[in-house]
């Protein structure tokens, strides 16, 4: 898909782009956007590079530590400009008399952030505040409260449209994001029992090797059929979930499915991995969470990737790939590097599994938002 670059020409444009960049609408948050110049040096616009978010209360408690984490990534990615957005439901826009609830708190927070940035050669271009990011909600400048305006419709921003067309919905809150990986306890128990029954019938191995005599290629076909079912709105049976869980126990199959994140099936795969994360028992849900995190990582959805890798490590602290990818995310390894790794191994694994009939297309297309740390 064609991915338009996103130029910021107005403060309202920046605020409208934030939900799509994060993957959800932030509440009571400090959001920091980093920028790079546009190709047109004469244009008075900036290109978004990456966006970071933290809870306002977390930043109030540890401004120095969180600012240092941000600076570290900015330096790694050679970003030298940033802007702050404070979303504060307890604040109020300035009234005609200049009175404003929360103004001194906002200025203090931004001062602490700017001190850390500027001491490392990173210029804070500005600081904006709003009660909520929504169409026609009012934004104002933290240091020049008379400078204010309406926020354009976030759902109509170019980056939001691109995300939705690619099958990546923008969630209403951080809580909705966390619900993606929250286990369904009843389903988990039912799936665990079926997985036990299936492996009791075949004590020697995973689904891909021996169960029902299925080859790895047939197992991948089965997993892809489950993807199609989920994207069509169908619910997977307990047995289907259990068989998917057994399929992920096979390392060759699991490695190949990781590379699906850089194919035309990525969005469908991400939906299935989310279903499996909610339905598989520990430690099997760890592999599903890694697959979910990998899809999120290469699509630029850092908050979901981080949440998925944390879920994987909670399920199986010894999961090597979860450890490596979580470290890559936190040290600022670029989406391009992760995609290149998957593009290097994906076609070879597909050939090894004799999957030509699936007509997979491994594409180097980069997402418009380049990874986020939440």
N, C-alpha and C positions, 0 to 999 in steps of 0.2 A: 504494500500500500504506500502511496505517496504520503510523506510526512512533512507538513509545512513547518517551517521554522517559526518560532513564536517571538515576535518582537514586542517589547514593552514600551509604549509611547505615552502612557498615562497611568497614574497610580491606581486608578480603578481597574485597569487591565491586569495589573499585578495581582490584586486581591481576587479578581474573578478567576484567575488561572490557578490559584493555590489548591482548591479541592481536587482538580484533575491531576496536579502534580503530586499530591499526597495520596490520592486514591480515596479520600474521604473528606468530609467537611470538618475542619478542626473547631473545637470549642475550648475556650479558656486556655489558649495556647500561645506560645511564642514561636513564630515561623520566621526563618531566615532564608531569603532567596539570594543566590549568588549569580553573578552575571559575567558574560563575556561580550566584547564589542561585536556589533553586526559587521557583515562584510562591507557594507556601505559606510565608510568612515565618516561621511558627511552627514549621515542620518543621525538625528538625536534620539536614538533608541538603543535598547540593550537586549541581548539574547539571554534568556534564562539558562543557567547551567545545571545547578542542582538545588534542591530545597531541603532544609532540615527543620524538624519540629520537636518541641518538648512542651510538657505541661507548664503553664505559667507558675504554678506553685513549686514545681521542681526547680525551675530557674531561680525563683526567689530564694530557695533554700541553698542552691549551689551554683551561683552565677559564674564563679571563676572556673570551676571544673567543667561545666557544660560549655562555656565559651572556649576553653582550651581545646575541647574535643572538636568543636567547629573549626577553629583555627588550624588544627592539625590537618583536617581534610582539605581545607582551602589551600594550604601550602602544598599538599601532595598533588592537587589538581591544578595548581598555578592559577587560582582564582584570586583576583585582587580587589573585587568590588562586591558589596552586598547591600541588602536592604532588609529591614526588620518589619514584621507585621505582628501586632499584638491583637489577638482576638480575646476580648474580655467582656463577658456578659454582665459583670458588675459595674462596668464603667459607663459613662454617659458622654454623648457629644457635647462640645462646648455650647453654652447658651449665648444669648445676645449680650449678656453682661460679662462674658468670659469665664463664668463659673463652670467647673467641670469635675465630676466625680472620677477619681482615679488618676488625675493628671500627674501629680507628683510621683506616684508609684511608677507610672509608665516612664517618666523621664529618668528616674533612678535606675530602672532596669536597663534602659537603652544606654545610659551613660556607662554602666558597668560592661555591657557588651561592646560598646565602641572602644572603650579603653583597651580591652584585650585585642580587638581586631587591629586597631591603629598601631599598637606596639609591635605588630607583626607585619606591617605594611599593607594591611587590607583596609580599604576605605569604605566606611558606611555611608552609602548614598542618601539614605533617609530612613525614617521610621514612621510607620502608619499605624493607626489603631481603628478598631471597629468593635461594635458589640457582637456582631454576627456577620458571617460572610453569606450574603443572600442578595438577590436582585433588588436594587434600589435602597439597600441598607446604606447608611451614611458612613463614610470613612473620614478621618481627619489626621492631620500631621501632628505628631507627638510634640514637636518643638514649635510649630506654627499652627496653633489650633484653628485660626481663621481660614486656613487652607484646607478645604474639605470638598467632598463631592459624593455622588452616588456610585455604588458598585454596579457594573453591568451584570447581566444575567450570567452566572457562572456556567450554567448548563449550555449556554450558547457560545461559549468561548471556543476558539479553534481547537485547542488541545482537548477540551472535554468532548467535542464532537468526534475527534479522531479516536479517543479512548473507547467511546461507546460503540462506534462502528467496528472496532476490533474486538468487541466482546468483553471489555473491561468496564463494568459499571462503576460509577462513583458513589460511594457509600455515604450515608447520612451522618455518620459519627465514628469515632474510634471504637465505640462499643460494638457497632455493627461489624467492624473489621475483626474484632476479637471473636465474634460469633462464628466466623468462618472456620475456625479451628477448634471450637468448643465441642468436646465429645458428647455424643448421644449415649448416655450410659446404658439404656435398655438395648439399643442396637448393638453396642459394643459387646455386651454379654451374649447376645444371640449369635453374633458373628463369631465370637471366640469359640462357642460350643460347636458350630458347624465346621470351623477350621479344624478343631480337634477331631471331629468325626471323620473328616476327609483324610487327615493325616494318619488316623488310626487304620483306615482302610488301606493306606499306602504308607507304611512307616518309614520307607527308605528315602523319601525325597519330596522335593517341591513339585508343584503342579507342572512346571515346564518340563521336568525330566520324566516323570512316570505316571502321574495321576491320570487315569483314563487313557494312557498311551499318547498324550498330546505332545506334539513337538513344540519347540520354542516358537516357531512361526505361527502355529495354531493358537498358542497362548497369546501372542501379541494380537492376532486377529480378534480373539475374544475380548481383550482389553479395549481394543479400538471399538468393538461393537458396544461395549459398556459406555465409552465416550459418546457415541452417537445416541444411545438411549438417554443419557443424562442431558445432553444438549437439546433433545427433543422434548424434555420435560417429564420423561418417565422416571419412576422410582425403581432403583435396583433392588432385587430380592436379597434376602440375607445370604442365600447361597452364592449369588453373583458377587456380592461384596467379599465373601469368604474366599472365593476362587481368585479374585483380584489380589487379595492379601497374600495368598499362597504364591501367585505369580511373581509378586514383588520380592519374594524370598530368593528367587533365582537371580544371581548377580548379573549374568549376561542380559537377561530380560530387563532388569532394573537399570542397568547402565544404558541400554538402548532407549528406554523410556525417558531417561533424563534428557537425551538429545532431542526428543520430540518438542522441547521448548523452543527450538529454532526451526520449526517446520510450520506449514500451514495449519496443522492440527493443534497448535499451542493453546489456543483459547479453549477448545474442547477438552484438551488434556487437563488444563488447570481446573476446570469444573469438576472433572472426575476425581482428581487428586484431593480436592476439598471435601468431596463426599467421603472418600476413603479415610481422610484424617479424622473426620467426625465419627466414622463407623468401625474402624479397625481397633483391635486391642493393642496394648503395649506388648512387646516392643515393635510390632509390625507397623504401627502407625508412624513410626519414625521415618521409614522409607517413603511413605506417602507424603509426609510433611516435607521431606527433602525435595521430592518432585514438585510439590506445590511451590516451595520457596525458589526453586530454580526457575520455574515459569515466571514467577513474580519478579525475580532478579533481572532476567533478560528483557522483561517488558518495562523495566524502570520503576516497578512498584516496590521501593525499598521497605516501607513499613510492613507490607504483607510478607516480604521475603524475610525480614528480621523476625517477625512473629512466627513464621513457619519453621525457621531454623531453630529458634528457641524451643518450639514444640517438639521438634525432632530430638533435640538433645535431652529434653525432659523425659521423653519416652525411652530413649536409648543413649545414655551419655557417652557410649563408646562408638557411636556412629561416626566413622572417619570423614565421610563426605560432608555430613552436617557440620562437623567441626571446622573443616577446611573452608566451606562456603560462608559460614558465619564469620570466620576470621577475615575472609576476603571482603565481605560486606563492610565490616567495621574498620578495615584498613583502607577502604576507598578503592578497591580494585574496580576498574571501570566495567560497565556493561559490555563494552566492545571486547574486552579481554575474555570475559566469561563466554560470550557468544562465539568468539574465535576458538576457544577450547572445545565447545560443543560441536562446532562445525568441523573441527579436525577429527573428532571421534565418531560423530553420528553416521556419516555415509558408510564408513567401514563396518560399523556394527550392523547396519541395515543389510549390507552385503553378506556378512557372516550369517545372519539369520534368514537370508534368502527372502527378503521382503519387497522385492521389486513390484509385486502386484499392488502394494499399498500406494504407489505413486507419490511417495513423500518428496516434498521439495524443501531442501535445506537452504535457507535464505540468510544472507548476511545483513538484511535490513535492520537498522538500529531504531529503537524507540525514540520518541520525541523527548521524553523526559529521561534524564540520564542517571537515575538512581537516587535514592533518598535514604537518609538516616533519620530514624524516628526515636 
